[in-house]
Amino acid sequence: MRILPSLLAPALATVPAYAQTPSAAVDLAAWELVSVPPVTTADAVSRQASIVAVTGTPVSYIASRDSFRNYRLHAEWRWPGKAGNGGVLVHISSGPKDRQWPLCYQIQMKNTAVGDLLPMAGATFGEPLSSPPGAATPLLGRSGPDSERPVGEWNTVDILCRGDTIEVTVNGVVQNRVTHCSLTEGRVGFQLEGTPFELRNVSISSLR
């Protein structure tokens, strides 16, 4: 089992049962903020006790430097002010250089759309999309009832990545599952889309 390294490790105040004892290390160098033009990670992300505060700007994403395969990602987030847009990124791979977002899959944190799953920058999976053909943002909408909590309350997401399958559970409700994914490993991260949010209890456990 592995703990998501460094930047978010201090936010592991209450660790899920499948995670190891959290690391106390704080090393911003183990994560990077990917933006154009470049901005240092410390300008967009900061630690406040057991919580990691994310400014939401610039529009960009933070990513682990480590790559993962066959794992469960656990994270908790909330909107401390107004509700906004963001996402969890898995299987981040080197993608087209002319796009803002990397080749990966995004699990929506966007208010009212939590649990939707987006294939980014050409990533694919076997299930038919629920978005219209040719939509600017292709996605597979959540399958369960809305399980998002009110603004200001903590939400929990568990993302199971095993082989070519990704399964998403939000606040205990299974919301999405895709198979035959074209990507099966890569870095993990969080998307910044303009609205501040907070993270805690972020961890990864390896699957056997």
Buried (B, 14 or more C-beta within 10 A) or exposed (E): EEBBBBBBBBBBEEBBEBBBEBBEEEEBEBBBBBBEEEBEBEEBBEBEEEBBBBBBBBBBBBBBEBEBEEBBBBBBBBBEEEBBBBBBBBBBBEBEEEEEBBBBBBBBBBBEBBBBBBBBBEBBBEBEBBBEEEEEEBBBBBBBEBBBBEEEEBBBBBBBBBEBBBBBBBBEBBBBBBEEBBBBBBBBBBBBBEBBBBBBBBBBBEBE
